[in-house]
Amino acid sequence: MGYAQLVIGPAGSGKSTYCSSLHRHCLDNGRTLHIVNLDPAAEHFDYPVALDIRELINLDDVMEELGLGPNGGLIYCMEHLEENLDDWLTEGLEDYLDDDYLVFDCPGQIELFSHVPMLRNFVDHLKSKSFNVCAVYLLDSQFMTDVTKFISGCMASLSAMVQLELPHVNILSKMDLVTNKKDIEDFLNPEPRVLLSELNKRMAPQFAKLNKALMELVDDYSMVSFVPLDLRKESSIRYVLAQIDTSIQYGEDADVKVKDFDPEDDS
């Protein structure tokens, strides 16, 4: 059985930076993971890439040859990936099936994980290859400047949860860039009545029932919550990774995988 993170989120939310920091953290702690690039528009990486979609298809080539714009070209690339799951991806995964840990760095086009089927089919393919998969949804903490953006972020995350049907860990990235941590804390541990009152102040009266329903969805069912991530702190990376590992049951049989004790090593 293999293990995988599907790193998703809006463009600019810090997905590649997260992957780079996660790789460095694991390397420093003697843990192995392999990062797969699924962004056909990526230009460079701060980490070694185990598998790269650009070996299959490149966004610049698609835009030039088909006359498509960036968004249409990216959708075309992901459809091409979907058509080659049984060939390119299966072949690429052959070396990473036995208890390996993969991290898939995905493009930031939001429709890919909100309503079009490509990533969902990609996930189903991973599951068919005996991978336990977790969606890691990153949202820029600097986006959380008021309650309307908090609700917007929650709904975007919830859309991805419904579309992918995976264990889901939501991360507030770039916490090291937030100047007033108190503003963010209000959304990490939201008080529904306070947020609803603030939301009603910002919205027209006809949206009062909708606002109430949205806050009840977030609060009553605990469907969306965020974990802050400060990449300057090893403890923050370690905590986030522990949340993800738990969701995919990584390490639960670690006692079985421990190397047999060799008496000759005892000095």
Secondary structure, DSSP 8 states (H G I E B T S, - for coil): -EEEEEEE-STTSSHHHHHHHHHHHHHHTT---EEEE--TT----SS-EEEEGGGT--HHHHHHHH---HHHHHHHHHHHHHHTIIIIIHHHHTTS-SS-EEEEE----GGGTTT-SHHHHHHHHHHHTTEEEEEEEEEEGGG-SSHHHHHHHHHHHHHHHHHH-S-EEEEEE-GGG-S-HHHHHHHHS--HHHHHHHHHHHS-GGGHHHHHHHHHHHHHS----EEE--TT-HHHHHHHHHHHHHHTTTTTTHHHHS----GGG--
